[in-house]
Amino acid sequence: MSPFWMVGIDALTAHGEPITGRRAAGLIIGFCGIVLLVWPEIHVSASGRAFLGGVMAAQLACFGWALGSTYSRRRGHTAARDESVLVTAAFEMLFGGLFLMTIGTMRGEAAWLTFNARTAAALVYLIVFGAIGGFTAYAYALKHLPIATVSLYAYVNPVIAVALGTLILKEAFNARLGIAAAVVLIGMALVRET
């Protein structure tokens, strides 16, 4: 749902990009592709309350991400153009990490920490590819591309994950996954061409 929030919030700002019919159709088609991609993994608990709480929390997180991304983009247009994307990403990561560390410490989560070779490798991967690579690329894209195009990361990431799972981990690839990926890519093409 993140692309809907991002495009919607941006459209409500003073100089935001309007929501065209083609862009809306692309977002909906891409979303349908994601639903098709993850359909077997969607489970609703018996009571439904935990599931609903999770959906609401995810929507709140998407709203916050979209609001922050829109603010960052608008600020980028009014701030100096030579502002370093790496410095911006570093400060966002630093303050986000400090906030989460504070909350985790208050909840007593330090007792749950376990380090071994596998977790250390995962941490290094997340730092290098997720934080430094991915988030810096996202900050750069926010500065130079339309927000609708930037929002498509949420659609392309699951498709890339399926491709990597198939190529590296030899996970099964079936017609449903192929059709879902094609639907996502068609939706993305519609959003980008507006």
C-alpha positions as a printed Julia matrix, in Angstrom:
194×3 Matrix{Float64}:
   0.0     0.0     0.0
   3.01    2.29    0.29
   2.78    3.54   -3.33
  -0.86    4.58   -2.77
   0.09    6.55    0.32
   3.11    8.16   -1.35
   1.26    9.2    -4.52
  -1.8    10.31   -2.54
   0.09   12.44   -0.04
   2.24   13.95   -2.77
  -0.9    14.88   -4.76
  -2.21   16.78   -1.72
   0.92   18.93   -1.37
   1.22   22.4    -2.91
   3.28   21.39   -5.96
   2.55   17.68   -5.95
   2.04   15.52   -9.0
  -1.65   14.93   -9.83
  -3.15   11.46   -9.72
  -4.02   10.64  -13.31
  -6.27    7.8   -14.39
  -3.36    5.97  -15.94
  -1.25    6.34  -12.78
  -4.12    5.12  -10.59
  -4.71    2.16  -12.9
  -1.0     1.3   -12.81
  -0.96    1.4    -9.0
  -4.04   -0.83   -8.8
  -2.71   -3.32  -11.4
   0.68   -3.47   -9.65
  -1.03   -4.03   -6.29
  -3.1    -6.86   -7.79
   0.14   -8.44   -9.01
   1.61   -8.26   -5.49
  -1.55   -9.84   -4.03
  -1.3   -12.64   -6.6
   2.38  -13.07   -5.74
   1.79  -13.52   -1.99
  -1.72  -15.03   -2.09
  -0.79  -18.47   -0.66
   0.98  -16.82    2.29
  -1.98  -14.65    3.32
  -3.62  -16.16    6.41
  -6.25  -14.6     8.61
  -6.23  -15.7    12.24
  -9.36  -17.28   13.68
 -10.36  -14.17   15.64
  -9.15  -11.75   13.01
  -8.2    -9.15   15.66
  -4.44   -9.8    15.5
  -4.53   -9.72   11.71
  -6.52   -6.49   11.69
  -4.11   -4.95   14.21
  -1.19   -5.93   12.0
  -2.85   -4.42    8.92
  -3.56   -1.18   10.81
   0.01   -1.0    12.1
   1.37   -1.61    8.6
  -0.85    1.15    7.2
   0.31    3.55    9.9
   3.93    2.69    9.03
   3.24    3.2     5.3
   1.59    6.54    6.04
   4.58    7.68    8.12
   7.03    6.51    5.44
   5.05    8.32    2.72
   4.8    11.5     4.78
   8.54   11.45    5.52
   9.41   10.71    1.89
   7.2    13.54    0.63
   8.65   15.95    3.18
  12.19   14.89    2.27
  11.47   15.38   -1.43
   9.88   18.8    -0.93
  12.71   19.86    1.38
  15.21   18.67   -1.24
  13.69   21.08   -3.76
  14.02   24.04   -1.39
  17.36   23.09    0.21
  20.76   23.34   -1.44
  20.97   21.01   -4.44
  24.49   19.97   -3.5
  23.33   18.45   -0.2
  24.98   15.03    0.13
  22.61   12.1    -0.22
  24.99    9.96    1.86
  24.96   12.45    4.74
  21.17   12.69    4.6
  20.82    8.9     4.65
  23.39    8.61    7.46
  21.51   11.06    9.69
  18.17    9.37    9.02
  19.68    5.97    9.85
  21.44    7.29   12.95
  18.36    8.88   14.47
  16.09    6.0    13.45
  18.55    3.53   15.01
  18.84    5.55   18.23
  15.05    5.74   18.51
  14.63    2.0    17.97
  17.5     1.19   20.35
  15.84    3.3    23.04
  12.48    1.59   22.58
  14.13   -1.85   22.46
  16.1    -1.13   25.63
  12.96    0.05   27.43
  11.21   -3.18   26.41
  14.13   -5.33   27.63
  14.93   -6.7    24.18
  18.69   -6.79   24.87
  18.18  -10.14   26.61
  16.99  -11.61   23.29
  20.16  -10.74   21.36
  22.1   -13.69   20.0
  25.16  -13.45   17.78
  26.65  -16.21   15.68
  28.22  -16.42   12.22
  24.84  -16.5    10.47
  23.42  -13.48   12.31
  26.69  -11.57   11.86
  26.6   -12.24    8.09
  22.95  -11.13    7.96
  23.81   -7.95    9.86
  26.69   -7.13    7.5
  24.45   -7.79    4.49
  21.74   -5.48    5.86
  24.23   -2.74    6.65
  26.0    -2.85    3.27
  23.12   -3.6     0.88
  20.07   -2.47    2.84
  21.27    0.61    4.68
  24.21    1.96    2.7
  23.21    0.75   -0.77
  19.44    0.6    -0.74
  18.58    3.54    1.45
  21.15    5.81   -0.2
  19.74    4.87   -3.61
  16.24    5.62   -2.29
  17.32    9.04   -1.01
  19.0     9.79   -4.35
  15.89    8.7    -6.26
  13.68   10.91   -4.08
  15.85   13.86   -4.98
  15.85   13.25   -8.76
  12.75   11.26   -9.79
   8.97   11.76   -9.58
   7.59   10.39   -6.32
   5.26    8.01   -8.2
   8.31    6.4    -9.83
  10.16    6.21   -6.51
   7.14    4.58   -4.84
   7.44    1.61   -7.2
  10.26    0.17   -5.07
   7.49   -1.49   -3.06
   6.32   -3.34   -6.18
   9.66   -4.28   -7.69
  11.3    -5.56   -4.47
   9.07   -8.66   -4.11
   9.59   -9.51   -7.79
  13.37   -9.24   -7.32
  13.13  -11.37   -4.18
  11.3   -14.12   -6.1
  13.88  -13.97   -8.9
  16.78  -14.18   -6.43
  15.1   -17.01   -4.54
  14.72  -18.92   -7.78
  18.25  -18.25   -9.04
  20.23  -18.52   -5.8
  18.19  -20.76   -3.5
  16.64  -22.88   -6.28
  13.14  -22.13   -4.99
  10.26  -23.33   -7.14
   9.05  -20.98   -9.87
   5.57  -21.61  -11.23
   3.05  -20.02  -13.58
   1.38  -18.04  -10.76
   4.69  -16.36   -9.88
   5.42  -15.61  -13.54
   1.96  -14.11  -14.12
   2.17  -12.12  -10.88
   5.56  -10.69  -11.86
   4.23   -9.76  -15.31
   1.18   -8.03  -13.79
   3.42   -6.07  -11.41
   5.69   -4.98  -14.26
   2.7    -3.91  -16.39
   1.38   -1.82  -13.5
   4.8    -0.25  -13.0
   5.04    0.61  -16.71
   1.67    2.38  -16.55
   2.72    4.44  -13.53
   6.04    5.41  -15.12
   4.56    6.51  -18.44
   2.27    9.17  -16.96
